[in-house]
Amino acid sequence: MPAEILATTVVGSFPQPNWLVDHDALTQAGVPRVRETGIWRIGSDQLTEAQDDATVLAIRAMERAGLDIISDGEIRRESYSNRFATALEGIDQANPGEVQSRTPGSRVMVPRVVGPIRRTQAVQVRDVEFLRANTDKKIKVTVPGPFTMAQQAYNDYYPDRESMAMDYAVAVNLEIKSLFEAGADVVQLDEPWLQARHEEAKDYGVRVINKALEGVVGTTALHLCFGYAAMIDYKPSGYSALPQLDATNVDQISIEAAQPNLDLAVLAELPSKTVILGVLDLGDPEVETPEKVASRLRAALTHVSPERLIAAPDCGMKYLPREIALGKLRALTAGAEIVRQSLA
């Protein structure tokens, strides 16, 4: 059976080495929306070189694990979103705002929007060029989605959040096109707040995502989740925002399913999409057996064809010890091969 059947990938992140990042500080920072430079152990004059070296280590680890589609591990990022979100014009870097977080009763510092949101320069193009130069594997890069960035911003300029999200979409659109030109095989929008703010998502989520994809040529994905296992213990067993995403123009939908023990019948509501399914529980430090991974994939195959299924971890791998992360990825590729052989 062709290797592209039940391909394996990561959601995006891979653990950053302890010599590069203070993991206690990273955990205490939560998931930063503004810059959190205090997590880095390396001074600014040597940080880029150190991040490059750590990225090569992440690339080699994913190659050794046997993944079909790899990322750069998001090694240069403090969180999945803040590096891109704080690089845009229209943000008051010196005076962040504060909004309600995904956790009830908790508030978080976020970028303050004081003018039109614009992308005036490439943010992640060098990341993709570096990744492309250091592997022959297919490569994926992730970008925070416009809906999520608008939820993670304090609006001091736009008449409403929807109009702000549309300008974020234009900025993301320009970046996506540049990332494909730089050599990306897959570009993924990270949109966890589609689930957290599902009422607004129903109003304009599909429109804003499709705005971000206007004129884009290349394989695109959209990631949806309940939050990192390192931060959130309880997760519901169903996505309120998932079925509507079949109307988006993305090719692939990425969801975590292992930790929340997702009811996989919902996959039938995505008939036009390839599903990137989380089959590694990142809330459990025990490394899954290949047979456990295979059983999770077989459960999904009762609702989606093997040609439309990609195996992945749940999201938030950066918070794991590196050896556990590598062990889980090896189990992922071995489990996918078990199922692939049985299908053949």
Sequence and secondary structure as in RCSB ss.txt:
>XXXX:A:sequence
MPAEILATTVVGSFPQPNWLVDHDALTQAGVPRVRETGIWRIGSDQLTEAQDDATVLAIRAMERAGLDIISDGEI
RRESYSNRFATALEGIDQANPGEVQSRTPGSRVMVPRVVGPIRRTQAVQVRDVEFLRANTDKKIKVTVPGPFTMA
QQAYNDYYPDRESMAMDYAVAVNLEIKSLFEAGADVVQLDEPWLQARHEEAKDYGVRVINKALEGVVGTTALHLC
FGYAAMIDYKPSGYSALPQLDATNVDQISIEAAQPNLDLAVLAELPSKTVILGVLDLGDPEVETPEKVASRLRAA
LTHVSPERLIAAPDCGMKYLPREIALGKLRALTAGAEIVRQSLA
>XXXX:A:secstr
  TTTT BB SSB    TTTB HHHHHHT S SS  GGGBSS TTTHHHHHHHHHHHHHHHHHHHT SEE  BTT
T SSTTHHHHTTSEEEEEEEEEEEE SSTT EEEEEEEEEEEE  S SSHHHHHHHHHT SSEEEEEEE HHHHH
HTSEESSSSSHHHHHHHHHHHHHHHHHHHHHTT SEEEEE THHHHTHHHIIIIIHHHHHHHTTT  SEEEEEE 
S  TTT S   SS SSTGGGGGSS SEEEEE TTTT  GGGGGG TTSEEEEE S TT  S   HHHHHHHHHHH
TTTS GGGEEEE  S GGGS HHHHHHHHHHHHHHHHHHHHHH 
